Amino acid sequence: MAQLALKKPIIFFDLEATGTDTGTDRIVEIAMIKLHPNGTRDTYTKRINPTIPISAEATGIHGINNQDVKDAPTFK
């Protein structure tokens, strides 16, 4: 695997949602990896209660269901 020649940290992030419509669907998970020039990593993952149902299609893609986020904080 090739190494990145970083001079500053870089952050990669991923969002999972209740579906694929960016106008109406909501975020259910935010994940980030911060890669430092020395090769160390910081990770962060947060589940979010979207206050609307997660579609079966979305659950089939990311594996997060309504039960998984029922007690999570809402996105404000």
Rosetta silent file (secondary structure, phi, psi, omega in degrees, C-alpha in Angstrom):
SEQUENCE: MAQLALKKPIIFFDLEATGTDTGTDRIVEIAMIKLHPNGTRDTYTKRINPTIPISAEATGIHGINNQDVKDAPTFK
SCORE:     score description
SCORE:     0.000 S_00000001
   1 L     0.000  134.230 -179.426    0.000    0.000    0.000 S_00000001
   2 L   -73.114  145.263  177.110    1.342    3.444   -0.960 S_00000001
   3 L   -94.365  141.519  173.264    2.027    5.994    1.764 S_00000001
   4 L   -82.799  134.339  177.160    0.684    9.536    1.572 S_00000001
   5 L   -92.474   79.135 -176.208    3.381   12.186    1.913 S_00000001
   6 L   -85.970  141.176  171.857    1.389   14.511    4.154 S_00000001
   7 L  -104.127  -23.009  177.348    2.660   17.820    5.447 S_00000001
   8 L  -134.307  157.729  177.063   -0.584   18.554    7.309 S_00000001
   9 L   -62.606  153.563  176.085   -3.290   16.265    8.690 S_00000001
  10 E  -130.122  142.266 -179.544   -6.117   15.259    6.365 S_00000001
  11 E  -115.700  132.177  173.597   -9.634   14.236    7.380 S_00000001
  12 E  -109.269  135.739  178.600  -11.818   11.745    5.510 S_00000001
  13 E  -133.724  156.538 -178.071  -15.481   11.643    6.391 S_00000001
  14 E  -138.834  139.269  176.290  -18.484    9.494    5.573 S_00000001
  15 E  -118.038  140.230  171.101  -22.189   10.054    6.104 S_00000001
  16 E  -115.845  146.614 -173.007  -24.920    7.434    6.265 S_00000001
  17 E  -135.729  176.286 -179.664  -28.537    8.471    5.788 S_00000001
  18 L   -75.645  -13.277 -179.471  -32.156    7.329    5.908 S_00000001
  19 L  -175.651 -157.937 -175.953  -32.231    7.065    2.102 S_00000001
  20 L  -112.206    1.999  179.956  -30.802    8.564   -1.082 S_00000001
  21 L   -91.300  107.601 -176.809  -32.862   11.745   -1.505 S_00000001
  22 L   -66.455  -16.316  179.589  -30.674   14.640   -0.328 S_00000001
  23 L   -83.200  -26.155 -175.558  -33.715   16.913   -0.129 S_00000001
  24 L  -126.051  -24.393 -178.130  -35.730   14.840    2.347 S_00000001
  25 L   -79.753  161.746 -173.499  -33.562   12.134    3.883 S_00000001
  26 L  -127.001  158.978 -179.246  -31.556   12.666    7.053 S_00000001
  27 E   -73.429  136.939  174.621  -28.181   11.687    8.471 S_00000001
  28 E  -116.614  -16.716  177.243  -28.018    8.618   10.754 S_00000001
  29 E  -155.451  139.907  173.903  -24.239    8.344   11.177 S_00000001
  30 E  -120.541  129.979  176.896  -21.167   10.560   10.817 S_00000001
  31 E  -132.595  140.245 -179.968  -17.723    8.947   10.709 S_00000001
  32 E  -138.833  145.358  170.351  -14.323   10.622   10.369 S_00000001
  33 E  -126.412  124.798  176.186  -10.707    9.537   10.214 S_00000001
  34 E  -104.153  116.840 -179.628   -7.983   12.139   10.731 S_00000001
  35 E  -101.597  122.667 -178.351   -4.678   10.963    9.284 S_00000001
  36 L   -92.634  155.325  179.701   -1.588   12.719   10.632 S_00000001
  37 L   -55.054  -29.976 -179.964    1.703   13.155    8.723 S_00000001
  38 L   -82.619    2.056  176.959    3.422   10.727   11.122 S_00000001
  39 L    94.719   -8.333  177.179    0.887    7.996   10.211 S_00000001
  40 L   -74.119  157.888 -177.635   -1.190    8.080   13.404 S_00000001
  41 E  -131.532  144.537  169.269   -4.972    8.208   13.104 S_00000001
  42 E  -115.533  135.207  178.310   -7.837    9.645   15.117 S_00000001
  43 E  -121.981  151.743  179.757  -11.300    8.185   14.490 S_00000001
  44 E  -146.963  129.516  175.077  -14.757    9.473   15.384 S_00000001
  45 E  -136.665  133.027 -179.016  -18.135    7.847   14.782 S_00000001
  46 E  -137.183  124.742  173.453  -21.468    9.213   15.952 S_00000001
  47 E   -87.222  146.802 -176.294  -24.941    7.754   15.429 S_00000001
  48 L  -133.104  136.581  175.424  -27.819   10.213   15.124 S_00000001
  49 E   -80.064  114.811 -176.304  -31.562    9.762   15.569 S_00000001
  50 L   -78.761   -8.942 -177.237  -33.028   11.123   12.312 S_00000001
  51 L    63.544    8.349  171.098  -36.565   11.367   13.779 S_00000001
  52 L  -134.280  157.676 -178.546  -37.867    9.743   10.577 S_00000001
  53 L   -64.174  145.639  173.442  -37.793    6.058    9.589 S_00000001
  54 L   -86.641  129.111 -178.279  -34.687    4.613    7.923 S_00000001
  55 L   -67.571  151.593  177.211  -35.680    2.976    4.642 S_00000001
  56 H   -60.134  -35.912  179.135  -35.148   -0.753    4.195 S_00000001
  57 H   -63.383  -43.620  179.401  -33.010    0.034    1.150 S_00000001
  58 H   -66.203  -43.288  177.567  -30.692    2.286    3.196 S_00000001
  59 H   -59.395  -37.456  177.913  -30.448   -0.297    5.994 S_00000001
  60 H   -63.626  -27.043 -179.880  -29.511   -2.852    3.338 S_00000001
  61 H   -85.461  -52.706 -173.452  -26.597   -0.633    2.282 S_00000001
  62 H  -103.177  -10.911  176.100  -25.181    0.599    5.612 S_00000001
  63 L    80.002    6.482 -179.998  -26.670   -1.883    8.077 S_00000001
  64 L   -97.380  127.751 -179.959  -28.076    0.767   10.447 S_00000001
  65 L  -116.885  175.390 -176.594  -31.725    0.301   11.403 S_00000001
  66 H   -58.402  -37.509  179.103  -34.292    2.296   13.363 S_00000001
  67 H   -63.667  -35.661 -178.583  -33.586    0.323   16.565 S_00000001
  68 H   -64.313  -26.676 -175.105  -29.874    1.208   16.323 S_00000001
  69 H  -114.545    4.302 -174.553  -30.561    4.967   16.529 S_00000001
  70 L   -59.727  -32.224 -179.474  -33.683    5.149   18.686 S_00000001
  71 L  -103.366    4.679  179.514  -31.753    6.366   21.761 S_00000001
  72 L   -76.718  156.726  176.701  -29.161    8.436   19.856 S_00000001
  73 L   -67.361  156.672  175.602  -29.246   12.250   20.003 S_00000001
  74 E   -84.350  161.268 -180.000  -30.989   14.137   17.211 S_00000001
  75 L   -85.346  119.058 -178.642  -29.088   16.297   14.715 S_00000001
  76 L  -118.416    0.000    0.000  -29.433   19.960   15.687 S_00000001
